[in-house]
Amino acid sequence: MELYDAVNSYVLPKQLSGFRFRFLFESLGILMTNEEAVKFHLGQIFKKFPNDSAVAASLYYSRESFRSLCEDYSLALITLSSMEKSSAKSARISEYQSIISDLEAEIRIYLARCSGGG
């Protein structure tokens, strides 16, 4: 089964539905349904941490703190991509690269602790 099919098979908890996801993306000019937003967030994590995708999916649906971390990571990636395409100052780009690196380290630690590796 493809990872995205596995994500599709989850039933969204009530706390994930509604305004929250739409607001995050609409503020960046991106329109997504809740399900698309979940797939996007998890897709970013699956790309960076492919060996931990099952643990990441489980944590995403069961722990608000991990879900928020994934959202922050996705939004930082979108912002960085947008900045790189614009005429943003290199200092701002470096700042976002650092933020992304810090978020990746935090996600890595979270995944290691929850998969028994740390």
N, C-alpha and C positions, 0 to 999 in steps of 0.2 A: 504494500500500500504506500502510495506517495505521501510525503509529509503533509502536503497541503490537503490531501484527502482526509488524513487523520484529523487535522484541525477542523475541517468541515464537519466531521462526524460529532464533534462536541456540541452540546447544547449550551447556549450562552446563559450564564447565571443572570438573574434579574438585575443585579447591581451593575452589570456591564451594559445594559441597554439604555437607550435614550440619549440625552443631551451631551453627556461627557465626551464621547468619542467624536461626535459631530463637531463640537466646539473646538476641540484640539486641531482638527484638520481644516475646518472652515476658516479658522484664524490665519491659516497659511494659504488659503485659496484652493484647498483640495476638498472635493465633495466625495464622501464615502459613506456607505451604510455601516452599521455597527459590525456586521460580519466581515466586511471588507477591511475595516480598520483592524480587527483582531488578526485576520490573516496577514495584514501588512506588518503589524508589530511582531508577530511570531516569525514571519518570513525573514525579517532582519536578524532576529536571534538565531534562526536555523542556519542562515548563511554564515554567520560569524562563528557559531558553535555547533557545527553539524553533528558531532559525536554526542552532544548532550540534548538533542532535540526532544526526546521523549520526556526527560526530566524538566526541560524548559516549558513544554506544553502543560504538563501537570502543575507546575508551580504557577504558571500564568493564570490558570483557572482557579487555583486554590488559595493563592496568597496575594492580597492587595498590594503589599510592598513590592513584590516581584513584578506584578503587572504595571505598577507605576514606573518602576525602573525601566521596563521594556518600552513604555510609552516615551519616557524621557530620551532614551537611546534613539528611538525611531525619529523623534522630532529633531534631535540634534543632528542626525544624519541628513534629514531633509534640509535643515537650515544651512548646514555646511555645503551641501550640493548647490543650493540656491546662491550662496555667497560666492562659490567658486565660479559660477556662471555669470555673476554680475561683476561690478567693479569694486567689490568690497576690499577694504584695506587688509593687507597681509597680516596685521596684528589681530584683527577680528577672526580671520580664518585660522590662525594659529591657536587662538583662544578656543574655538570650537573643536579643533583637532585634539586639543588637550582635554576638553570636556568629554569627548567621545572616548578617548583613551581611558579616562578615569571611570566612565560608566562601564566600559568593557571589563576593566579590572574588577569592579564591584559585581558585575554579573558573573564573571568567572568564579569569584569567591563564593557567591550565593549558590551557583550550580555545584561546585565542589563539595560544599557543606551538605547539600541536600541529596547528593548522589553517593554519599559515603566516602568521598575522596578528600575530606578535609576536616 
